[in-house]
């Protein structure tokens, strides 16, 4: 099985998301879009890798996405060699083992989605 390796990040100049190949030059991070040669400089804290998975609506799931499952709302992280999430109890789960995952937003644009009442 081949897994597409790509990243996303927010551009420094306009805060728009850009998707593609992650580049690093000295102290600058950038993303090069597929079939392009321009490097788009990005905010390092917003870098997230594609998990290789899609939510129930067909949207690509990236590290940093906030997803809804029957078990609750969680942020996708890279934990011990795989993409998953951690419950408040400390239990770690692999996101690929759940059906009906739905992306609600991401930790950069919608951090309030993770707040509990």
N, C-alpha and C positions, 0 to 999 in steps of 0.2 A: 504494500500500500504506500503510495506516495503522498506526502503531506506538503502542502504549499507553505513555504517559509516566507512570511512577510510581516511587516510591522506597521504601526500607525503612530502618529505624534501630532501635536498642535504646532503649527507654524509660528515662529517668533514674530513675524511682521504683521500677521492678520488674525491670529488665533483660530484659523480654520484647520480642520483635520486633513492630513495627507497620508496616503497609504502606499507602501512599496518596500523597497530595499533599504535597510538601515545602514547608514554610513557614519564613520567617525574620523574626523581629522583634527588632531591635536586636542583642543578643548571644545570643539564644536560637533554637534550631532546633526545629522540631516537624513532626509528620506528622498530617494530617487524613485519617481513614479515609474511603473512599467512602461516600456517603450519611450522613455524620456532620458535626457542626459543632464537635466538641471537638478542640482541638489537644493532641496527646500530645507532651510535651517529650522530646527524644531527645539522646543523646550524639553530638555532631558527628562524632567520628572513626568512627562506625559507619554513617554515611550511605552508601548504595549505590543506584545507579540500575538499574532493570530494563533488561536488554539487548534485550528484545523477542524473545528466543529461549527455547526450552525444552530441557531435557535429554532423554535417551532414555526417561525415565520420566514425562515430561510436567511436570516441575517447572520453574518459572520460574528463569532464570539471572540473577543480580544481580552487579553490580560487587562484588568482595570474596569471591565464592564460590570455593571450591577445587574444581576439576574434574579428572576422570580422563579421559585420552585414551590412545590406543594409544602416543603419543609420551611419556607420563609424566603427572605430577600438576602442575597449575599453578593460580595465582590469577588470576582475571579482573580486569583493570584497564581503565581508559579511557586509551588510548594514542594520541596523535596523531589525535584525532577519531573513534576507533572503539573498540569493546570487543574486547579480545584478551588475549593473554598473551605473555610474553617468555621464550625459552629461555635457559639459562645462557650460551650462545654470543652472546647479544645479539640474535639474530634474533627479529623480532616477527611474530606470527600473529593473524589475525582469527578469533575463535572461531566465527563463522558459517560458516567454510569446512570445518569438521570434522563428521563424523557420529559417532554413538555417544558423545557427550559425556555424562558422568555426574557429578552433583554429589555430592561426598563430605562437604562441610561448608562452613565459611567461615573467613576469617582472624581473626575475633573470637572465635568459640567453639572452633575447632579448629586453631590455628596449628601444632600439632605435625604435622599432615598434610603440611606443606611441607618438613619436615626430611628430609634424605637421610642414609642410613647410609654 
